């Protein structure tokens, strides 16, 4: 999958049913933690409306 930013990568992963990666770089270090970035990956297994405030949203 091509990387075009977080939102575009997730949308592309959903459309093509492939894996995606999200890299999170916090602006502030957490006390007692010695890391500068967190990495997450996953597979989209479903899409739901999580909030009534954004009913039928595409994102």
PQR file of N, CA, C, O and H, with PARSE charges and radii, in Angstrom:
ATOM      1  N   UNK A   1       0.841  -1.189   0.000 -0.4000 1.5000
ATOM      2  CA  UNK A   1       0.000   0.000   0.000 -0.0000 2.0000
ATOM      3  C   UNK A   1       0.881   1.246   0.000  0.5500 1.7000
ATOM      4  O   UNK A   1       1.933   1.270   0.639 -0.5500 1.4000
ATOM      5  N   UNK A   2       0.458   2.253  -0.700 -0.4000 1.5000
ATOM      6  CA  UNK A   2       1.209   3.500  -0.754 -0.0000 2.0000
ATOM      7  C   UNK A   2       0.920   4.321   0.499  0.5500 1.7000
ATOM      8  O   UNK A   2      -0.174   4.240   1.058 -0.5500 1.4000
ATOM      9  H   UNK A   2      -0.396   2.234  -1.219  0.4000 1.0000
ATOM     10  N   UNK A   3       1.889   5.105   0.935 -0.4000 1.5000
ATOM     11  CA  UNK A   3       1.744   5.942   2.115 -0.0000 2.0000
ATOM     12  C   UNK A   3       1.489   7.384   1.700  0.5500 1.7000
ATOM     13  O   UNK A   3       2.362   8.005   1.093 -0.5500 1.4000
ATOM     14  H   UNK A   3       2.778   5.171   0.481  0.4000 1.0000
ATOM     15  N   UNK A   4       0.324   7.932   2.007 -0.4000 1.5000
ATOM     16  CA  UNK A   4      -0.029   9.317   1.662 -0.0000 2.0000
ATOM     17  C   UNK A   4      -0.433  10.085   2.910  0.5500 1.7000
ATOM     18  O   UNK A   4      -1.147  11.081   2.797 -0.5500 1.4000
ATOM     19  H   UNK A   4      -0.386   7.428   2.500  0.4000 1.0000
ATOM     20  N   UNK A   5      -0.014   9.673   4.067 -0.4000 1.5000
ATOM     21  CA  UNK A   5      -0.471  10.248   5.308 -0.0000 2.0000
ATOM     22  C   UNK A   5      -1.357   9.237   6.015  0.5500 1.7000
ATOM     23  O   UNK A   5      -1.789   8.253   5.415 -0.5500 1.4000
ATOM     24  H   UNK A   5       0.566   8.863   4.158  0.4000 1.0000
ATOM     25  N   UNK A   6      -1.624   9.478   7.271 -0.4000 1.5000
ATOM     26  CA  UNK A   6      -2.347   8.505   8.086 -0.0000 2.0000
ATOM     27  C   UNK A   6      -3.739   8.221   7.557  0.5500 1.7000
ATOM     28  O   UNK A   6      -4.094   7.058   7.364 -0.5500 1.4000
ATOM     29  H   UNK A   6      -1.273  10.278   7.759  0.4000 1.0000
ATOM     30  N   UNK A   7      -4.535   9.248   7.317 -0.4000 1.5000
ATOM     31  CA  UNK A   7      -5.917   9.041   6.874 -0.0000 2.0000
ATOM     32  C   UNK A   7      -5.957   8.343   5.526  0.5500 1.7000
ATOM     33  O   UNK A   7      -6.696   7.375   5.347 -0.5500 1.4000
ATOM     34  H   UNK A   7      -4.247  10.193   7.474  0.4000 1.0000
ATOM     35  N   UNK A   8      -5.171   8.826   4.581 -0.4000 1.5000
ATOM     36  CA  UNK A   8      -5.164   8.219   3.251 -0.0000 2.0000
ATOM     37  C   UNK A   8      -4.676   6.777   3.304  0.5500 1.7000
ATOM     38  O   UNK A   8      -5.183   5.932   2.568 -0.5500 1.4000
ATOM     39  H   UNK A   8      -4.570   9.612   4.726  0.4000 1.0000
ATOM     40  N   UNK A   9      -3.699   6.480   4.162 -0.4000 1.5000
ATOM     41  CA  UNK A   9      -3.198   5.113   4.288 -0.0000 2.0000
ATOM     42  C   UNK A   9      -4.267   4.174   4.829  0.5500 1.7000
ATOM     43  O   UNK A   9      -4.415   3.050   4.350 -0.5500 1.4000
ATOM     44  H   UNK A   9      -3.287   7.167   4.760  0.4000 1.0000
ATOM     45  N   UNK A  10      -5.006   4.635   5.823 -0.4000 1.5000
ATOM     46  CA  UNK A  10      -6.069   3.804   6.392 -0.0000 2.0000
ATOM     47  C   UNK A  10      -7.187   3.596   5.378  0.5500 1.7000
ATOM     48  O   UNK A  10      -7.698   2.485   5.239 -0.5500 1.4000
ATOM     49  H   UNK A  10      -4.885   5.549   6.212  0.4000 1.0000
ATOM     50  N   UNK A  11      -7.570   4.653   4.671 -0.4000 1.5000
ATOM     51  CA  UNK A  11      -8.606   4.530   3.640 -0.0000 2.0000
ATOM     52  C   UNK A  11      -8.153   3.552   2.565  0.5500 1.7000
ATOM     53  O   UNK A  11      -8.926   2.691   2.145 -0.5500 1.4000
ATOM     54  H   UNK A  11      -7.154   5.556   4.784  0.4000 1.0000
ATOM     55  N   UNK A  12      -6.913   3.678   2.117 -0.4000 1.5000
ATOM     56  CA  UNK A  12      -6.387   2.778   1.100 -0.0000 2.0000
ATOM     57  C   UNK A  12      -6.341   1.337   1.617  0.5500 1.7000
ATOM     58  O   UNK A  12      -6.687   0.409   0.886 -0.5500 1.4000
ATOM     59  H   UNK A  12      -6.285   4.378   2.458  0.4000 1.0000
ATOM     60  N   UNK A  13      -5.920   1.142   2.868 -0.4000 1.5000
ATOM     61  CA  UNK A  13      -5.870  -0.201   3.453 -0.0000 2.0000
ATOM     62  C   UNK A  13      -7.259  -0.813   3.521  0.5500 1.7000
ATOM     63  O   UNK A  13      -7.434  -2.002   3.256 -0.5500 1.4000
ATOM     64  H   UNK A  13      -5.640   1.896   3.463  0.4000 1.0000
ATOM     65  N   UNK A  14      -8.238  -0.007   3.874 -0.4000 1.5000
ATOM     66  CA  UNK A  14      -9.614  -0.506   3.947 -0.0000 2.0000
ATOM     67  C   UNK A  14     -10.121  -0.912   2.567  0.5500 1.7000
ATOM     68  O   UNK A  14     -10.725  -1.973   2.408 -0.5500 1.4000
ATOM     69  H   UNK A  14      -8.096   0.959   4.090  0.4000 1.0000
ATOM     70  N   UNK A  15      -9.875  -0.069   1.574 -0.4000 1.5000
ATOM     71  CA  UNK A  15     -10.358  -0.349   0.218 -0.0000 2.0000
ATOM     72  C   UNK A  15      -9.685  -1.568  -0.398  0.5500 1.7000
ATOM     73  O   UNK A  15     -10.324  -2.339  -1.114 -0.5500 1.4000
ATOM     74  H   UNK A  15      -9.385   0.793   1.702  0.4000 1.0000
ATOM     75  N   UNK A  16      -8.389  -1.745  -0.121 -0.4000 1.5000
ATOM     76  CA  UNK A  16      -7.636  -2.843  -0.733 -0.0000 2.0000
ATOM     77  C   UNK A  16      -7.498  -4.050   0.188  0.5500 1.7000
ATOM     78  O   UNK A  16      -6.888  -5.054  -0.179 -0.5500 1.4000
ATOM     79  H   UNK A  16      -7.869  -1.118   0.460  0.4000 1.0000
ATOM     80  N   UNK A  17      -8.073  -3.943   1.400 -0.4000 1.5000
ATOM     81  CA  UNK A  17      -8.035  -5.021   2.398 -0.0000 2.0000
ATOM     82  C   UNK A  17      -6.608  -5.466   2.700  0.5500 1.7000
ATOM     83  O   UNK A  17      -6.308  -6.660   2.729 -0.5500 1.4000
ATOM     84  H   UNK A  17      -8.568  -3.127   1.698  0.4000 1.0000
ATOM     85  N   UNK A  18      -5.732  -4.485   2.924 -0.4000 1.5000
ATOM     86  CA  UNK A  18      -4.342  -4.815   3.233 -0.0000 2.0000
ATOM     87  C   UNK A  18      -3.951  -4.215   4.585  0.5500 1.7000
ATOM     88  O   UNK A  18      -4.712  -3.455   5.184 -0.5500 1.4000
ATOM     89  H   UNK A  18      -5.975  -3.515   2.900  0.4000 1.0000
ATOM     90  N   UNK A  19      -2.765  -4.565   5.050 -0.4000 1.5000
ATOM     91  CA  UNK A  19      -2.258  -4.082   6.330 -0.0000 2.0000
ATOM     92  C   UNK A  19      -1.889  -2.598   6.230  0.5500 1.7000
ATOM     93  O   UNK A  19      -1.650  -2.079   5.140 -0.5500 1.4000
ATOM     94  H   UNK A  19      -2.147  -5.182   4.565  0.4000 1.0000
ATOM     95  N   UNK A  20      -1.847  -1.922   7.392 -0.4000 1.5000
ATOM     96  CA  UNK A  20      -1.419  -0.529   7.429 -0.0000 2.0000
ATOM     97  C   UNK A  20      -0.602  -0.287   8.693  0.5500 1.7000
ATOM     98  O   UNK A  20      -0.721  -1.030   9.667 -0.5500 1.4000
ATOM     99  H   UNK A  20      -2.042  -2.344   8.278  0.4000 1.0000
ATOM    100  N   UNK A  21       0.215   0.738   8.673 -0.4000 1.5000
ATOM    101  CA  UNK A  21       1.039   1.129   9.818 -0.0000 2.0000
ATOM    102  C   UNK A  21       0.737   2.568  10.183  0.5500 1.7000
ATOM    103  O   UNK A  21       0.501   3.406   9.313 -0.5500 1.4000
ATOM    104  H   UNK A  21       0.312   1.341   7.881  0.4000 1.0000
ATOM    105  N   UNK A  22       0.749   2.849  11.484 -0.4000 1.5000
ATOM    106  CA  UNK A  22       0.607   4.210  11.985 -0.0000 2.0000
ATOM    107  C   UNK A  22       1.791   4.465  12.904  0.5500 1.7000
ATOM    108  O   UNK A  22       2.040   3.684  13.822 -0.5500 1.4000
ATOM    109  H   UNK A  22       0.941   2.169  12.191  0.4000 1.0000
ATOM    110  N   UNK A  23       2.525   5.548  12.668 -0.4000 1.5000
ATOM    111  CA  UNK A  23       3.646   5.932  13.520 -0.0000 2.0000
ATOM    112  C   UNK A  23       3.239   7.194  14.266  0.5500 1.7000
ATOM    113  O   UNK A  23       2.860   8.188  13.647 -0.5500 1.4000
ATOM    114  H   UNK A  23       2.323   6.182  11.921  0.4000 1.0000
ATOM    115  N   UNK A  24       3.317   7.160  15.589 -0.4000 1.5000
ATOM    116  CA  UNK A  24       2.920   8.277  16.439 -0.0000 2.0000
ATOM    117  C   UNK A  24       4.164   8.843  17.104  0.5500 1.7000
ATOM    118  O   UNK A  24       4.882   8.123  17.799 -0.5500 1.4000
ATOM    119  H   UNK A  24       3.625   6.353  16.092  0.4000 1.0000
ATOM    120  N   UNK A  25       4.423  10.129  16.896 -0.4000 1.5000
ATOM    121  CA  UNK A  25       5.576  10.786  17.509 -0.0000 2.0000
ATOM    122  C   UNK A  25       5.070  11.857  18.472  0.5500 1.7000
ATOM    123  O   UNK A  25       4.724  12.960  18.049 -0.5500 1.4000
ATOM    124  H   UNK A  25       3.841  10.713  16.331  0.4000 1.0000
ATOM    125  N   UNK A  26       5.026  11.537  19.764 -0.4000 1.5000
ATOM    126  CA  UNK A  26       4.521  12.526  20.727 -0.0000 2.0000
ATOM    127  C   UNK A  26       5.451  13.729  20.824  0.5500 1.7000
ATOM    128  O   UNK A  26       6.663  13.601  20.645 -0.5500 1.4000
ATOM    129  H   UNK A  26       5.307  10.641  20.108  0.4000 1.0000
ATOM    130  N   UNK A  27       4.885  14.888  21.106 -0.4000 1.5000
ATOM    131  CA  UNK A  27       5.685  16.107  21.222 -0.0000 2.0000
ATOM    132  C   UNK A  27       6.385  16.184  22.573  0.5500 1.7000
ATOM    133  O   UNK A  27       7.380  16.893  22.725 -0.5500 1.4000
ATOM    134  H   UNK A  27       3.901  14.992  21.251  0.4000 1.0000
ATOM    135  N   UNK A  28       5.861  15.452  23.553 -0.4000 1.5000
ATOM    136  CA  UNK A  28       6.420  15.514  24.893 -0.0000 2.0000
ATOM    137  C   UNK A  28       6.735  14.097  25.365  0.5500 1.7000
ATOM    138  O   UNK A  28       5.916  13.193  25.203 -0.5500 1.4000
ATOM    139  H   UNK A  28       5.053  14.876  23.430  0.4000 1.0000
ATOM    140  N   UNK A  29       7.904  13.901  25.941 -0.4000 1.5000
ATOM    141  CA  UNK A  29       8.270  12.599  26.485 -0.0000 2.0000
ATOM    142  C   UNK A  29       7.438  12.329  27.737  0.5500 1.7000
ATOM    143  O   UNK A  29       7.157  13.240  28.515 -0.5500 1.4000
ATOM    144  H   UNK A  29       8.570  14.636  26.073  0.4000 1.0000
ATOM    145  N   UNK A  30       7.055  11.090  27.917 -0.4000 1.5000
ATOM    146  CA  UNK A  30       6.337  10.704  29.121 -0.0000 2.0000
ATOM    147  C   UNK A  30       7.354  10.414  30.223  0.5500 1.7000
ATOM    148  O   UNK A  30       8.418   9.850  29.967 -0.5500 1.4000
ATOM    149  H   UNK A  30       7.283  10.350  27.284  0.4000 1.0000
ATOM    150  N   UNK A  31       7.017  10.799  31.431 -0.4000 1.5000
ATOM    151  CA  UNK A  31       7.936  10.620  32.545 -0.0000 2.0000
ATOM    152  C   UNK A  31       8.237   9.138  32.756  0.5500 1.7000
ATOM    153  O   UNK A  31       7.326   8.316  32.863 -0.5500 1.4000
ATOM    154  H   UNK A  31       6.153  11.257  31.638  0.4000 1.0000
ATOM    155  N   UNK A  32       9.515   8.812  32.814 -0.4000 1.5000
ATOM    156  CA  UNK A  32       9.919   7.435  33.051 -0.0000 2.0000
ATOM    157  C   UNK A  32       9.972   6.583  31.799  0.5500 1.7000
ATOM    158  O   UNK A  32      10.348   5.413  31.875 -0.5500 1.4000
ATOM    159  H   UNK A  32      10.255   9.480  32.727  0.4000 1.0000
ATOM    160  N   UNK A  33       9.613   7.122  30.670 -0.4000 1.5000
ATOM    161  CA  UNK A  33       9.647   6.369  29.416 -0.0000 2.0000
ATOM    162  C   UNK A  33      10.813   6.867  28.573  0.5500 1.7000
ATOM    163  O   UNK A  33      11.042   8.073  28.483 -0.5500 1.4000
ATOM    164  H   UNK A  33       9.308   8.072  30.609  0.4000 1.0000
ATOM    165  N   UNK A  34      11.539   5.963  27.966 -0.4000 1.5000
ATOM    166  CA  UNK A  34      12.687   6.336  27.149 -0.0000 2.0000
ATOM    167  C   UNK A  34      12.435   5.928  25.702  0.5500 1.7000
ATOM    168  O   UNK A  34      13.070   5.005  25.193 -0.5500 1.4000
ATOM    169  H   UNK A  34      11.352   4.984  28.039  0.4000 1.0000
ATOM    170  N   UNK A  35      11.517   6.610  25.048 -0.4000 1.5000
ATOM    171  CA  UNK A  35      11.242   6.343  23.643 -0.0000 2.0000
ATOM    172  C   UNK A  35      10.786   7.630  22.976  0.5500 1.7000
ATOM    173  O   UNK A  35      10.259   8.522  23.640 -0.5500 1.4000
ATOM    174  H   UNK A  35      11.001   7.361  25.462  0.4000 1.0000
ATOM    175  N   UNK A  36      10.987   7.733  21.659 -0.4000 1.5000
ATOM    176  CA  UNK A  36      10.608   8.949  20.945 -0.0000 2.0000
ATOM    177  C   UNK A  36       9.467   8.709  19.971  0.5500 1.7000
ATOM    178  O   UNK A  36       8.923   9.665  19.418 -0.5500 1.4000
ATOM    179  H   UNK A  36      11.415   7.008  21.119  0.4000 1.0000
ATOM    180  N   UNK A  37       9.094   7.463  19.750 -0.4000 1.5000
ATOM    181  CA  UNK A  37       7.959   7.194  18.877 -0.0000 2.0000
ATOM    182  C   UNK A  37       7.313   5.871  19.244  0.5500 1.7000
ATOM    183  O   UNK A  37       7.958   4.975  19.789 -0.5500 1.4000
ATOM    184  H   UNK A  37       9.536   6.686  20.198  0.4000 1.0000
ATOM    185  N   UNK A  38       6.031   5.765  18.937 -0.4000 1.5000
ATOM    186  CA  UNK A  38       5.289   4.528  19.132 -0.0000 2.0000
ATOM    187  C   UNK A  38       4.835   4.063  17.767  0.5500 1.7000
ATOM    188  O   UNK A  38       4.468   4.881  16.923 -0.5500 1.4000
ATOM    189  H   UNK A  38       5.507   6.493  18.495  0.4000 1.0000
ATOM    190  N   UNK A  39       4.854   2.786  17.543 -0.4000 1.5000
ATOM    191  CA  UNK A  39       4.411   2.244  16.264 -0.0000 2.0000
ATOM    192  C   UNK A  39       3.250   1.285  16.496  0.5500 1.7000
ATOM    193  O   UNK A  39       3.273   0.477  17.424 -0.5500 1.4000
ATOM    194  H   UNK A  39       5.152   2.122  18.229  0.4000 1.0000
ATOM    195  N   UNK A  40       2.240   1.384  15.644 -0.4000 1.5000
ATOM    196  CA  UNK A  40       1.071   0.525  15.705 -0.0000 2.0000
ATOM    197  C   UNK A  40       0.814  -0.036  14.321  0.5500 1.7000
ATOM    198  O   UNK A  40       1.104   0.623  13.322 -0.5500 1.4000
ATOM    199  H   UNK A  40       2.221   2.041  14.889  0.4000 1.0000
ATOM    200  N   UNK A  41       0.287  -1.215  14.247 -0.4000 1.5000
ATOM    201  CA  UNK A  41      -0.172  -1.742  12.971 -0.0000 2.0000
ATOM    202  C   UNK A  41      -1.414  -2.579  13.232  0.5500 1.7000
ATOM    203  O   UNK A  41      -1.706  -2.949  14.369 -0.5500 1.4000
ATOM    204  H   UNK A  41       0.052  -1.751  15.058  0.4000 1.0000
ATOM    205  N   UNK A  42      -2.126  -2.866  12.176 -0.4000 1.5000
ATOM    206  CA  UNK A  42      -3.342  -3.638  12.356 -0.0000 2.0000
ATOM    207  C   UNK A  42      -4.050  -3.889  11.051  0.5500 1.7000
ATOM    208  O   UNK A  42      -3.610  -3.456   9.986 -0.5500 1.4000
ATOM    209  H   UNK A  42      -1.889  -2.566  11.252  0.4000 1.0000
ATOM    210  N   UNK A  43      -5.141  -4.586  11.152 -0.4000 1.5000
ATOM    211  CA  UNK A  43      -5.989  -4.885  10.012 -0.0000 2.0000
ATOM    212  C   UNK A  43      -7.382  -4.372  10.318  0.5500 1.7000
ATOM    213  O   UNK A  43      -7.923  -4.652  11.388 -0.5500 1.4000
ATOM    214  H   UNK A  43      -5.498  -4.938  12.017  0.4000 1.0000
ATOM    215  N   UNK A  44      -7.966  -3.630   9.402 -0.4000 1.5000
ATOM    216  CA  UNK A  44      -9.330  -3.147   9.585 -0.0000 2.0000
ATOM    217  C   UNK A  44     -10.264  -4.333   9.425  0.5500 1.7000
ATOM    218  O   UNK A  44     -10.252  -5.006   8.395 -0.5500 1.4000
ATOM    219  H   UNK A  44      -7.526  -3.402   8.533  0.4000 1.0000
ATOM    220  N   UNK A  45     -11.075  -4.590  10.449 -0.4000 1.5000
ATOM    221  CA  UNK A  45     -11.994  -5.726  10.385 -0.0000 2.0000
ATOM    222  C   UNK A  45     -13.454  -5.296  10.316  0.5500 1.7000
ATOM    223  O   UNK A  45     -14.341  -6.139  10.184 -0.5500 1.4000
ATOM    224  H   UNK A  45     -11.085  -4.044  11.287  0.4000 1.0000
ATOM    225  N   UNK A  46     -13.713  -3.994  10.405 -0.4000 1.5000
ATOM    226  CA  UNK A  46     -15.083  -3.517  10.301 -0.0000 2.0000
ATOM    227  C   UNK A  46     -15.145  -2.009  10.376  0.5500 1.7000
ATOM    228  O   UNK A  46     -14.183  -1.350  10.773 -0.5500 1.4000
ATOM    229  H   UNK A  46     -12.993  -3.309  10.512  0.4000 1.0000
ATOM    230  N   UNK A  47     -16.283  -1.473   9.991 -0.4000 1.5000
ATOM    231  CA  UNK A  47     -16.515  -0.035  10.026 -0.0000 2.0000
ATOM    232  C   UNK A  47     -17.854   0.192  10.709  0.5500 1.7000
ATOM    233  O   UNK A  47     -18.856  -0.415  10.331 -0.5500 1.4000
ATOM    234  H   UNK A  47     -17.064  -2.008   9.668  0.4000 1.0000
ATOM    235  N   UNK A  48     -17.877   1.064  11.713 -0.4000 1.5000
ATOM    236  CA  UNK A  48     -19.099   1.358  12.454 -0.0000 2.0000
ATOM    237  C   UNK A  48     -19.193   2.845  12.726  0.5500 1.7000
ATOM    238  O   UNK A  48     -18.176   3.537  12.764 -0.5500 1.4000
ATOM    239  H   UNK A  48     -17.063   1.557  12.020  0.4000 1.0000
ATOM    240  N   UNK A  49     -20.409   3.343  12.916 -0.4000 1.5000
ATOM    241  CA  UNK A  49     -20.612   4.703  13.404 -0.0000 2.0000
ATOM    242  C   UNK A  49     -20.401   4.657  14.908  0.5500 1.7000
ATOM    243  O   UNK A  49     -21.207   4.074  15.634 -0.5500 1.4000
ATOM    244  H   UNK A  49     -21.235   2.781  12.885  0.4000 1.0000
ATOM    245  N   UNK A  50     -19.325   5.268  15.377 -0.4000 1.5000
ATOM    246  CA  UNK A  50     -18.989   5.220  16.793 -0.0000 2.0000
ATOM    247  C   UNK A  50     -19.638   6.343  17.596  0.5500 1.7000
ATOM    248  O   UNK A  50     -19.731   6.258  18.820 -0.5500 1.4000
ATOM    249  H   UNK A  50     -18.671   5.742  14.787  0.4000 1.0000
ATOM    250  N   UNK A  51     -20.082   7.388  16.917 -0.4000 1.5000
ATOM    251  CA  UNK A  51     -20.657   8.523  17.616 -0.0000 2.0000
ATOM    252  C   UNK A  51     -21.894   9.013  16.872  0.5500 1.7000
ATOM    253  O   UNK A  51     -21.861   9.135  15.647 -0.5500 1.4000
ATOM    254  H   UNK A  51     -20.006   7.457  15.922  0.4000 1.0000
ATOM    255  N   UNK A  52     -22.977   9.296  17.578 -0.4000 1.5000
ATOM    256  CA  UNK A  52     -24.166   9.831  16.911 -0.0000 2.0000
ATOM    257  C   UNK A  52     -23.932  11.232  16.348  0.5500 1.7000
ATOM    258  O   UNK A  52     -24.709  11.702  15.516 -0.5500 1.4000
ATOM    259  H   UNK A  52     -23.003   9.197  18.572  0.4000 1.0000
ATOM    260  N   UNK A  53     -22.868  11.902  16.796 -0.4000 1.5000
ATOM    261  CA  UNK A  53     -22.552  13.241  16.307 -0.0000 2.0000
ATOM    262  C   UNK A  53     -22.012  13.220  14.886  0.5500 1.7000
ATOM    263  O   UNK A  53     -22.056  14.243  14.202 -0.5500 1.4000
ATOM    264  H   UNK A  53     -22.237  11.520  17.472  0.4000 1.0000
ATOM    265  N   UNK A  54     -21.500  12.073  14.419 -0.4000 1.5000
ATOM    266  CA  UNK A  54     -20.906  11.948  13.091 -0.0000 2.0000
ATOM    267  C   UNK A  54     -21.616  10.844  12.314  0.5500 1.7000
ATOM    268  O   UNK A  54     -20.957  10.036  11.660 -0.5500 1.4000
ATOM    269  H   UNK A  54     -21.465  11.242  14.974  0.4000 1.0000
ATOM    270  N   UNK A  55     -22.922  10.793  12.372 -0.4000 1.5000
ATOM    271  CA  UNK A  55     -23.700   9.734  11.737 -0.0000 2.0000
ATOM    272  C   UNK A  55     -23.391   9.639  10.242  0.5500 1.7000
ATOM    273  O   UNK A  55     -23.330  10.650   9.542 -0.5500 1.4000
ATOM    274  H   UNK A  55     -23.458  11.449  12.903  0.4000 1.0000
ATOM    275  N   UNK A  56     -23.197   8.410   9.768 -0.4000 1.5000
ATOM    276  CA  UNK A  56     -22.918   8.100   8.358 -0.0000 2.0000
ATOM    277  C   UNK A  56     -21.646   8.768   7.838  0.5500 1.7000
ATOM    278  O   UNK A  56     -21.524   9.011   6.637 -0.5500 1.4000
ATOM    279  H   UNK A  56     -23.246   7.588  10.336  0.4000 1.0000
ATOM    280  N   UNK A  57     -20.705   9.064   8.724 -0.4000 1.5000
ATOM    281  CA  UNK A  57     -19.452   9.660   8.253 -0.0000 2.0000
ATOM    282  C   UNK A  57     -18.632   8.606   7.524  0.5500 1.7000
ATOM    283  O   UNK A  57     -18.722   7.419   7.839 -0.5500 1.4000
ATOM    284  H   UNK A  57     -20.804   8.867   9.699  0.4000 1.0000
ATOM    285  N   UNK A  58     -17.844   9.028   6.562 -0.4000 1.5000
ATOM    286  CA  UNK A  58     -17.026   8.123   5.761 -0.0000 2.0000
ATOM    287  C   UNK A  58     -15.653   7.916   6.375  0.5500 1.7000
ATOM    288  O   UNK A  58     -14.859   7.153   5.826 -0.5500 1.4000
ATOM    289  H   UNK A  58     -17.771   9.992   6.306  0.4000 1.0000
ATOM    290  N   UNK A  59     -15.343   8.555   7.481 -0.4000 1.5000
ATOM    291  CA  UNK A  59     -14.028   8.425   8.096 -0.0000 2.0000
ATOM    292  C   UNK A  59     -14.216   7.962   9.473  0.5500 1.7000
ATOM    293  O   UNK A  59     -13.240   7.777  10.200 -0.5500 1.4000
ATOM    294  H   UNK A  59     -15.988   9.175   7.927  0.4000 1.0000
TER
END
